[in-house]
Amino acid sequence: MQQRYDEGAEAYQRWWAPVLAPSALAVLDLVAEPRSDAVAPRHLVDLGTGTGVLARAAVRRWPAARIDAADFSRGMLAVAGALAERELAPAERRRVRWLQAHATALPFADGSVDAVVSSFVVQLVPSRPPVYREALRVLRPGGRLAFVSWLADETPFAPHEAFDDALDDVGVAAGDDEERLDEEARAGDFVSVRAASDSLRRAGFRNVHAEARTLEYGWTRERFADYKLRYDEHSFLEGLDRSVRRRVERRFRERIALLRADAFTLRAPVVYARGDRPG
Ligand SMILES: C[S@@+](CC[C@H](N)C(=O)[O-])C[C@H]1O[C@@H](n2cnc3c(N)ncnc32)[C@H](O)[C@@H]1O
């Protein structure tokens, strides 16, 4: 998976990060919630920062905070660093560090961090409890972990189905990346909001709260085609014979041309969860 992120970092930033970004950014609101008088964090960790969406926003939101943005993918960190170079002022950049680190081995002293935030990462780790334990270790007493992740959802999304149907039309078996990823050991999407809050309580967090929301993203037909062909199914398509690939792509475009414009709006359930290290 690390390699997949390394190799796909530019494409991730272009095609997938915009889908996640608004939902990711809402995690920062959970750092203080529901305490309107909460003290601003001085040391915040963005766990699985990817291309840095939370880290860039956090550095602007809390002008006195140091942000450590950690990810195990050097490729993602390289894109994050380049974006920070372009989008952050020099003084803001000095408050962010991009660190290659695994979620279960963070390079911070015990009790040294005010908040750990994370967007769309805890479904990818092989097991959540060791990640929670590591967050508890680095958090100061009263410090907070807040994350957003996917809720399991089987609702069909017609534009995705159009791709699978195109494979059928051309007679290509779908042994795709998604399937390969599913075979990898990963914790997976939360089965319910309750499962998310229970997992935090069992790990030892207190003041736990979790709630469901909906991630909504409106693709245009063309942008969805680009996302699907250049990012989501890119490596699978690369593995096909060139003429077969062309036929799949053509058939896919024909199929999505038949869909109504509003079919390209994704609505997917996500869970926001937070919990505090006991004081
Ligand atoms: C779906 S991306 C989310 C990135 C970013 N937080 C966002 O919202 O756009 C998942 C990120 O988690 C990182 N990641 C996955 N498992 C990890 C682990 N065990 N330790 C550190 N980073 C991990 C990946 O490299 C990738 O950058």
The ligand as an ORCA input file, in Angstrom:
! r2SCAN-3c Opt
* xyz 0 1
  C      -6.547      8.154      1.823
  S      -5.040      8.911      2.190
  C      -5.568     10.300      3.193
  C      -4.573     11.426      3.153
  C      -5.022     12.725      3.818
  N      -5.171     12.558      5.236
  C      -6.286     13.246      3.180
  O      -7.316     13.351      3.857
  O      -6.243     13.572      1.970
  C      -4.313      7.844      3.372
  C      -2.902      8.245      3.773
  O      -2.541      7.453      4.913
  C      -1.208      7.010      4.757
  N      -1.087      5.787      5.558
  C      -1.790      4.643      5.425
  N      -1.439      3.750      6.359
  C      -0.481      4.362      7.110
  C       0.270      3.947      8.233
  N       0.102      2.734      8.766
  N       1.168      4.806      8.752
  C       1.340      6.035      8.222
  N       0.647      6.484      7.146
  C      -0.262      5.663      6.595
  C      -1.060      6.808      3.251
  O       0.292      6.831      2.850
  C      -1.863      7.980      2.704
  O      -1.059      9.113      2.532
*
